Amino acid sequence: MYDRELRLSQTRTAAQFRRFCAERTGSDLHDVAALDTFAVDQARCFWPLIIDWSELPTEGSHEPAWEGDSIEAARFFPNLRLNFTECVLAGRHQRRPGEAALIACKADGSSRIVTWAELHLRVAHSIQVLRGLGVVEGTRVAGVFVNDDHAIITCLAVAALGASFSSTAPEMGDEAILARFRRLQPDLLVGSCFAGVQNQAAGARIFGLGVELQPRLGLLLLDEEPAAPAVPLQLALHLLGPLPSVPPDIQWVRHPFNQPLFILFSSGTTGEPKCIVHGAGGTLTEHIKEHRLHCGLGPADRLFFHTSCAWMMWNWQLTALAGGTTLVLYDGPVTDPESLWRIVEEQQVSVFGTSPPYLRLCEEHSVAPAWRFQLAALRTILSTGSILQPGQYQWVSSNVKDVPLHSISGGTDIIGCFVLGHPELPVNAGESSCRSLGIDVRALGAESSDGVGELVCAKPFPSRPLGFLHDEDGSRFHAAYFAQNPGYWTHGDLVSRTPSGGWRLHGRSDGILNVRGIRVGPAEIYAALSEIAELDEGLAVEQTLPDGSTRIVLLVVLRGNAHLDDALTLSIKRIIGQRNSAAHVPAVIAQVSQLPLTHSGKRSERAAADALNHRPLVNLAALRNPECLKEIVSHPALRLHDGAGRTPAGPLSKGATPQECMRAIWESVLGVSPLREEDDFFHLGGNSLTAMTLAATVERSMGLRMPMGLLFELRRLGPVTDAVLSGHASAERVIVRVHAGTGRPIFSVHGISGTVLEQRAFLAALAAATERPVYAVQALGLDPDHLPQHSVAAMASSYVEALRDVQPGGPYALCGYSFGGIVALEMARTLRACGEAVEILGIIDAGFHPGHLRRGEWLRYRLGRLAVYRDAMRGLNGSGKMRYLRDEAGNLADALRMALGARPRHRDAAPDQTRLPEPLARVRAACELAYARYRPAAYAGEVTLFRAQRRDGRSCDSLPAWRRNAGALRIELMDTTHHGLVVGAAAQELAQRLAAVLAGQALSKSATTQHVIAA
């Protein structure tokens, strides 16, 4: 299935390890199956071989591999000592000092590179600071971190001293963080006031956590210039301080193999989250095995796993540094389905870790990364967090890249994987290729060789946690993992062995909920329910939908004559969300007369989940009230519908009104129900791709047109529905009002897509900054009644005519992002030719087609492209280079076709037009053709160019052309990328800068402005 040479490069390390083991033991280990059997049957021999082969800096004896006979009592490598950080930083010996160890990416498109030399220096400095604060072996350090270089470096410094490290993420609520840290009782709290957090209350928040927890060593701030606390903290406040001029000397102290390293937190199924203590040696050993043998990671790789510091995958990725692998980190949200693929392309990621919900999001929005991005470096995709459905494998192969897609599964409990992939094994849809080497995974209780059973482990393994914090007699640790099936580690998942030798997961066997890859503890939901006066009791269970995704269903029993109406439903959701997070909010709340109870009075999540998911109801005799399951099975609110398990997009019943149909479509597309008339499309998570899906679904299901411009202008379900049903807004308008205001309007022109939905954040910020009316200019052809225009001149002429209906006379304020900047330029030329004044022409990082550059400029552009080709092909094998060059040749051929007035053929030049609604596809193709044809023309007025400083090496630099053609040029440099200009904090800054130019105000000293007057 995969390119032979690429597969060979991935399997080399695994094959070398098999030969190493065979030579040491004299065993016949000719394939992966033989190695798997050896690793389990001869585990006391296998684990020392892992230590020897990895060549980590250790001291002491590898014998015995473990003490104790049972999996619960086993203690690995009692005579071995190591320093976790020394072992991790040993990866630098496989790389040059100036090469990247960490690449920290931000939501605005910026990134920060930390070289191996800088990583070593910063870790040494942090060790020195922490030692001075009193951090020693056994100290507990906790922090609230974004996923960036500060978190990695702090963790490594803490581990070097033999202290334990725990982390959470800023997106967690204060109550959720405190529920974990109160149990932990940290000695030192670490955090930032503002770093990576788009929230001016971040400083007050970290100070508030410090006051609540009162760590004995105080609070350490990582900011260079932290905010001062508003009130006295009554605890010590420390700063990391600048790097020393002379690098500190690190004296590595080697600690016992089982020195506590990470303290992670359970999900809170039965109460407060448990503090799970993981040892340094066990964590390191398991991760090195998984990274190098199962993932093939090495010094030539860049690993990007989309995670947060509150998830164990953050700890998992960190250890990949030990193999010389570069880590790509991202601390921002998924703002659109292309967000993560953009990082994969820009940072030349070779191994990408994601989740089934993200892949499903891309599929639902017809995103085809293979056609939109250069993914030449990508060789493997890892997926975890929830079950990967069989159809997603084919989607990735067809729309991303024909590379192995490995489903990996394990958890916080073992800080690693039970089942995952292997570079020497085939990938079968819906399966994990193998169990983790040396871990005796079984399906306990399965009635056949491929039947479903409880996932257990039958033999000791080194990444088994050391225990729970504050569980001196081990009773809670025993009850959690060993009491249910004596002699086995019981993980809480259902699993089956497939005929091909792989493993298939079937969901949780306990009460933990897994929604969109996020593990949710029902106890945290139940704690929030205590605030609902009408509620007697509740039960949160997970329901699997027909498309394989899952949702939380909350079954509630109300007091007295209380009834679950819309007001109470929204009140319950609101309180749960405020106390915890959006992931905790149930998709459906259903009122029932009673919950299933055991004879001891304990609620049975398993019985409720089986009834909800229409699984066989087993052992009903164990229930006090088994008859209540019939009510759950037949409850109308819990029935599964088509599509994603939500209300179908179309008539709910024969007598459904059009308003009910429209509401159902919104609920289906947005995945939120029930909706009210006043619900705002964008406040419910709507974006440009969702808008496309919504418009197409309305037309397909109801035969009515819902112009996307309506979503900008009306936003809310009720007004949009009224406009669509009235027929008054059946056609797309060129000019769409985004925001009402006073004074002369500002017009913003669409980009290459023909719509301005991707500019929503910028336009909203612009309206707030100027208090003037803001209008969006959309392309003709977004509805079937109009043909798209194929030249910039034609677009400008039509748009000027339309905007004069809104503003009959000048002066006019125009701006345009990317391709829209070129159209705005031509509109300004047209208006001035008619004698109208132009107040401002704001060009937001627009460029001209390289075919219309001067010879010297074109040559520099092409030389730059050659450098991009060189960098992209570095590390590719022969066939990978040929594939890359073939794709680039297709792109070049399409550029020539468009320059000659023909349509593109190659997929990179035209996005997935078979998946996009036809009007959107043809408008985009027309805009691409217009861009290729347009020749820069002189403009006598002043141009304000908002220019992204972080340039893409594949795009040409049009600044010389702007200097030649503008009567006067004002350049505003923005410290971001082209894509980052109109999202997040950069969009806010862009709007403020444009507003300042409009107002004639001086920009702040932090702004970089250049004035260039054309000769």
SULZI-V188071 format. One record per backbone hydrogen bond with DSSP energy under -0.5 kcal/mol. NH is the residue of the N-H (numbers start at 1). CO is the residue of the C=O. If there is no record, write none. Layout:
BEGIN
nh: <NH:NH>
co: <CO:CO>
END
This chain:
BEGIN
nh: <7:8:9:10:11:12:15:16:17:18:19:20:21:22:23:24:25:26:29:35:36:37:38:39:40:41:42:43:45:46:47:49:50:51:52:53:54:55:55:56:58:59:61:67:74:75:77:80:81:82:83:84:87:88:89:90:91:92:93:94:95:99:101:102:103:104:105:105:106:109:112:114:115:116:117:119:120:121:122:123:124:125:126:127:128:129:130:131:132:133:134:134:135:138:139:141:141:142:143:144:145:145:148:152:153:154:155:156:157:158:159:160:161:161:162:163:164:165:166:168:172:173:177:178:179:180:180:181:182:183:184:185:186:187:188:189:190:191:197:198:199:202:205:206:207:208:209:210:211:212:213:214:217:218:219:220:221:221:222:238:240:247:251:252:254:255:255:257:259:261:262:263:264:264:266:276:276:277:277:278:278:280:281:283:284:285:286:287:288:289:290:291:292:293:293:294:294:295:297:301:303:304:304:305:306:306:307:311:314:315:316:317:318:319:320:321:322:323:324:325:326:327:328:329:329:331:335:339:342:343:344:345:346:347:348:349:350:351:352:353:354:359:360:361:362:363:364:365:366:367:368:369:370:371:372:373:375:378:379:380:381:382:383:384:389:392:393:393:394:395:396:397:398:399:400:401:403:404:406:406:407:407:408:408:409:411:414:415:416:418:419:420:423:425:428:431:432:434:436:439:440:441:442:444:444:446:451:453:454:455:456:456:457:458:464:465:466:467:469:471:474:478:479:480:481:482:483:488:489:490:490:491:491:492:494:495:496:497:498:501:503:504:506:509:510:513:515:515:518:519:520:520:521:522:523:524:525:526:527:528:529:530:530:531:532:533:535:536:537:539:541:541:543:545:548:551:553:554:555:555:556:557:559:562:565:569:570:571:572:573:574:575:576:577:578:579:580:584:585:585:587:588:590:592:598:599:601:604:605:608:609:610:611:612:613:614:615:618:622:623:624:625:628:629:630:631:632:633:634:635:635:638:639:645:646:650:656:661:662:663:664:665:666:667:668:669:670:671:672:679:681:684:685:686:691:692:693:694:695:696:697:698:699:700:701:702:703:703:704:707:707:710:711:711:712:713:714:715:716:717:718:720:721:722:723:724:725:726:727:727:728:729:730:736:736:738:739:742:746:747:748:749:750:751:754:759:760:762:763:764:765:766:767:768:769:770:771:774:775:776:777:778:778:779:782:786:795:796:797:798:799:800:801:802:803:804:805:805:806:806:807:811:812:813:814:814:815:816:817:818:820:821:822:822:823:824:825:826:827:828:829:830:831:832:833:834:834:835:836:839:839:840:842:843:843:844:844:845:845:852:853:858:859:860:861:862:863:864:865:866:867:868:869:870:871:872:873:874:876:881:882:883:884:885:886:887:888:889:890:891:892:893:894:895:896:897:898:899:900:901:902:909:910:913:915:916:920:921:922:923:924:925:926:927:928:929:930:931:932:933:934:939:943:944:945:945:946:946:947:947:949:950:951:953:955:958:962:963:964:965:966:967:967:968:969:970:971:972:972:973:973:974:976:977:978:981:981:982:983:986:987:988:989:990:991:992:993:994:995:996:997:998:999:1000:1000:1001:1007:1008:1009:1010:1012:1012:1014:1014>
co: <3:4:5:6:7:8:11:12:13:14:15:16:17:18:19:20:21:22:27:31:32:33:34:35:36:37:38:40:42:42:43:45:46:47:48:49:50:51:52:51:56:81:79:75:70:67:65:77:59:255:57:82:83:84:85:86:88:89:90:91:92:96:114:114:327:112:103:329:110:106:104:102:113:99:97:115:116:117:118:119:120:121:122:123:124:125:126:127:128:129:130:131:130:162:136:139:164:188:166:190:143:168:146:148:149:150:151:152:153:154:155:156:157:158:159:158:139:261:141:143:169:580:173:174:175:176:177:177:178:179:180:181:181:140:140:218:142:220:194:196:197:199:201:202:203:204:205:206:207:208:209:210:187:215:236:189:219:238:191:219:221:245:249:250:252:82:253:80:256:278:278:165:262:276:274:264:274:275:467:262:276:259:257:279:280:281:282:283:284:285:286:287:288:288:289:289:290:290:291:298:326:302:351:328:304:353:305:308:311:311:312:313:314:315:317:318:319:320:321:320:301:101:303:103:327:105:333:336:338:339:340:341:342:343:345:344:302:302:380:304:382:355:356:357:358:359:360:361:363:362:366:367:399:368:368:369:373:375:350:350:404:352:406:354:387:389:389:390:390:391:392:393:394:395:396:396:401:379:381:404:405:431:383:406:419:416:411:411:411:409:409:434:293:422:426:428:503:420:418:436:438:439:456:442:454:443:448:495:444:493:442:454:489:440:461:413:277:277:275:468:471:474:475:476:477:478:478:485:457:481:488:455:489:455:507:453:504:451:502:498:432:496:494:492:492:520:513:518:515:517:513:518:267:520:268:521:521:522:523:524:525:526:527:528:529:531:532:557:557:555:539:553:551:549:545:543:541:588:539:553:590:537:534:559:563:565:566:567:568:569:570:571:572:573:574:575:576:581:581:582:552:552:554:556:602:622:598:596:603:604:605:606:607:608:609:611:610:616:619:620:597:597:625:626:627:627:628:629:630:631:632:635:636:642:642:648:653:657:658:659:660:661:662:663:664:665:666:667:667:676:715:680:682:681:687:688:689:690:691:692:693:694:695:696:697:698:698:699:698:705:729:707:707:708:708:709:710:710:714:679:677:716:717:718:719:720:721:722:723:724:723:723:727:734:776:774:774:771:773:813:775:815:777:755:751:756:757:982:759:760:761:762:763:764:765:766:767:739:746:736:748:734:776:754:779:783:791:792:793:794:795:796:797:798:799:800:801:802:802:803:803:837:837:745:812:840:747:842:749:844:817:818:818:819:819:820:821:822:823:824:825:826:827:828:829:830:831:832:831:812:837:812:814:841:944:816:842:843:946:849:850:854:855:856:857:858:859:860:861:862:863:864:865:866:867:868:869:870:873:877:878:879:880:881:882:883:884:885:886:887:888:889:890:891:892:893:894:895:896:898:897:906:906:911:912:912:917:917:918:919:920:921:922:923:924:925:926:927:928:929:930:965:968:841:943:970:843:944:945:972:974:976:949:951:952:956:958:959:960:961:962:939:941:941:1012:943:1010:945:970:971:1008:947:974:108:950:977:978:979:980:983:983:984:985:986:987:988:989:990:991:992:993:994:995:996:997:996:1004:973:1007:971:969:1010:967:1012>
END
